[in-house]
């Protein structure tokens, strides 16, 4: 089970998620619309981050993505970077610091999810 958390205004959703009985709890941090220095990843099994992708897409800052990635590393939560987004999302790609980030929870069996 997962919740979307686009900005720090919505981190309360993470507490709601923690209270569920879901085996795998994930955050969809997309579109990431600002920095998240206080995001608490305790009990979270997976974090997906991405930028907005449409003609009116708001910017995604590298520092915001790196900040969430670093918090994931500290919490030992797998980090998946989906895309930079923007009007030409394929051209923008999904490399962060020269590589793709495709981490997934170890116990995740996609056939059962």
Residue pairs with C-beta under 8 A, 6 or more apart in sequence:
1 17
1 20
1 22
1 24
1 25
1 26
2 17
2 25
2 26
2 27
2 28
2 46
2 48
3 13
3 14
3 16
3 17
3 27
3 28
4 10
4 13
4 27
4 28
4 29
4 30
5 11
5 13
5 14
5 27
5 28
5 29
5 36
5 39
6 29
6 30
6 31
6 32
6 33
6 34
7 33
7 34
7 36
8 34
8 35
8 36
8 38
8 39
11 36
11 38
11 39
11 40
14 27
14 39
14 40
14 41
14 44
17 25
17 27
17 44
18 25
18 42
18 43
18 44
23 107
24 45
24 46
24 105
24 107
24 108
24 113
25 43
25 44
25 45
25 46
26 44
26 45
26 46
26 47
26 48
26 105
27 41
27 44
27 46
27 47
27 48
28 48
29 36
29 47
29 48
29 49
29 50
29 68
30 48
30 49
30 50
30 51
30 52
30 82
31 50
31 51
31 52
31 53
31 57
31 58
31 60
31 85
32 49
32 50
32 51
32 60
32 64
32 65
32 68
33 52
33 58
34 64
35 61
35 63
35 64
35 67
36 64
36 67
36 68
36 71
37 67
39 68
39 71
41 47
41 71
41 72
41 74
41 75
41 77
42 75
44 75
44 77
45 77
45 78
45 105
45 107
45 108
46 77
46 78
46 80
46 103
46 104
46 105
46 108
47 68
47 72
47 77
47 78
47 79
47 80
48 80
48 82
49 65
49 68
49 69
49 79
49 80
49 81
49 82
50 60
50 81
50 82
50 83
50 84
50 85
51 57
51 59
51 60
51 83
51 84
51 85
51 86
51 89
51 92
52 58
52 60
52 85
52 86
53 83
53 85
53 86
53 87
53 89
54 87
55 87
57 85
57 86
57 87
59 86
60 84
60 85
60 86
62 96
65 81
65 96
66 96
66 97
68 79
69 79
69 81
69 96
69 101
71 77
72 78
72 79
73 79
78 103
78 104
78 105
78 106
79 101
79 103
80 101
80 102
80 103
80 104
81 94
81 96
81 100
81 101
82 94
83 89
83 92
83 93
83 94
84 92
84 93
84 94
85 92
86 92
94 100
